[in-house]
């Protein structure tokens, strides 16, 4: 209500390290739920902080009679800790169904790290899906390139030229540690990820056509042809919150 008096929908607060930002966020979330009857989404910077902050504050919420969790699909939660990637995926489905305004119109968003999650982040997230009809041709083209073989007879000219351009781009333009990095998951499986413009691991996974080639060449991950099917503009979603 105070924000509306000044014709504002958002406010940014700066709290130094060690001054209790996590508990301030928790008290603000309780205030919003108890006083205004709205749901709250707490947007965290990474999975580690999400788990730590929710684990720390969950008993506090429970004593106030509030349900908290980390599953955006659980409609019984009063307070939900989430990541940017989760918000984009969840509300892409809601946009398609035409229910975005209905769901977020009664929800308040609290962003833990404004600089990392809003100011310095890419505004759009692109989503792709596997093209099953064209994937076999990509596999054959990349396999031939990896083994130093000529264009296979059953690979079309345009697919072959695209594969060659991608491989050449990776060899001449990309630098390990600057443009991409090889990581391992919890099971020890290696894969290549794209880094952001500052050479850091992004909060939301970045895609690029050349990732398919590098992951196949360096990590043995079978490539697939992908079709872009959606673009989610994060500021658009944020503006749908109450």
N, C-alpha and C positions, 0 to 999 in steps of 0.2 A: 504494500500500500504506500509506503514511503517512496519507493521508486516511481510509482505511478504519479505521485504528487509532483515529481520533477520530470515527468514524461520520459522515464528511463525504464528499460526492461532488463538491464544487467548492471552489475557492479563488479569491479576488480579490487581485491584486497591484497596487500603485500605483507607477508609474515616471514620474518627471518628464520633461518634454520635453528631449531632448538627452542623456538618460542611457542610450540604447541599447535601447529597447523592442523594436525590430524584430529585432535580433540575439538578444535574450533569448528572444523567441518562437521564432526559428529553432532555437536550441540546445535549447529545451524540446521542440520537435517532434521533433528528432533523438533526444533522450533517450527519448521515448515509443516511437518506432518501433524503435530499436535495442535498448533494454533490455526492453521489454514486448511487442514484436511487434504493436503496434496501428497502425491507420491514424490520420491526423490531418487534421482540417479546421480551417483557420485562417480565421475569419470576419472580414472586413475591413469598414471603414466605407463606402467608396465605390469605384467602379471605378478611379479614379486611384491611390489608395493600394494597391489590390490589385495592379495592374500594376507599380507601383514596387517594392513589397516583394518580390513574387515574382521579379521581374527581378534584384533585388539579391541575393537569397538562393539562387536556383536553382543557381549554380555551387558554392556551399557544400554544398548537398544532394547534388549530383552527385559531389563529391569523397568524400562519405560513402557513395557507392553507392546513393543513394536517388533514386527518381523523384518529381518534383514537377510540378505543373501547376495549371491553373485550370478544368478540366473535371470536374464532379462525376460525369459519366457514364463517365469513364475509370477502370475498376476496377483498372488496373495501378498507379495512383499511390499512393505511400506518404503523401505530403503534398499536400493540395489547398487552394489559396487560393480562397475563395468569398465571395459576397455573400448577405445574408439572403434576398433575393428568389429567388435560385437555390436555396437550401436549401428554401424553402417549396414551390417548384414541383416540385423533384426528389422530395421526400419526400411530397408529396401523392399522387403516382403510387404510391410505395411503400406508403403507408397503404391505398390502394384495393386493392392486390395482397396486402395482409397481410404484407409483408416488412420493415416498418419496424424491428421489434426485431432481426431477423436482420442487417440491414445496419448499424444504428447501435450495436448491442451490442458491436461490436469496434472502434469508432471513438471517438477523443477529440476534443472540441471546444475550441479555443483562441479566445477572443473578444478581438480587438484593442482595441476601445473599448466597455467594459462599459456606461458611462453612456449613450452614444448608441444602442447596439444592443440593450440590454436594459432599463435603468432608464427611459429616456425614450421608448421606442418603444411603439406600440400593440401589444397582445398578439395580436390577431387580424388575419388577412389574408383578405379576401373575394375570391372569384374568380367571374367572370361569363362568359357565352358569348352570342353573338349568336343572337337568336330570328328565324329567317328568315321565318317566317309572319307576324309582326307588324311587322317592320321597315318594309315599304312604307307602312303607315299612319302610322308615326312621321315618316317623311320628308315625306309630304304635309302633315301637321299643322304641322311646324316650318317648312316652306316657306311655308305660308299665313301663319303668324305673322310670319315675317321680312319678308314683302312687304306686311303690313298688310291681308291679305285675310280674309274670313269663313271659317267652318268648311266644309271641302270636303264634298260630299255623300257621298263614300265613306269618310269618317273617322267612326268611331263616337263617340258622345257621351262615353263614359268616356275614350277616348284624347284627344279634344279638350280636355276639362276638365283632364286631367293635364298636357298640353302647356302650356295657359294658366297653370296654377298654377306650373309650373316656370319659365316665362319671367318671371312676376311676382315669384317668389322671387328670381331673379337680379337683377332690376331694383331691388328694395327692400331686400334683406337682405345681399347680397354686395358686398364691396369689393375692387377690384383691388389687389394688393400685400399684402393681409391674408388673404383667403380663397383667392385664386387668382393665377396669374401666367401671362403669355404668354411662351413660350420658343421657340427655334428649334433644330432638329436640325442635324446636320452638313451636310445638303443644303439648308439654308435654309428648310425647311418649318416654318411656325408652328403651334403648338398651345397649348391652355390646360391647365395642370396645377393640381391642388388642393394648397394648402399645408397644413402641419400647424397645430396650435393656437397655435404661436408665430410663425406667418407665415413659416416656413422650408420649403425644399424637403425633403420626407421621404425617408428612405433607401429605403423601399418605396413604390411608387406608390399613392396613395390614390384610391379611386373615389367617385363620387357621381352621382346621376341628372342633376343640373344641368350636369355637364361636357359632356354630349351637346349641350345647347342652346347653351352658350357656344362650344364648338368649331365648331358649325355657323354660329352668328351672326357670330362674330369671325374665324374662320379658314377657313370654307367646307368643313369636314370633314363628310362625309355622316353623319348620325346613324343609329343602329340601336337596336332594342329589345333589351335584355339581360336574361337570366335568371340569377340567382345559383345556382350549382351546387355550391359548396364553400366552406367556411370552414376555414382552417388556423390552429390555435393554436400560435404559435411556442414558448411555454414548454413545451407538451406535447412538441414535437419535441426541444427542447433536453434535456429530461429523459430522452429515449430514448438519448442518447449515453452512452457508458460512463463 
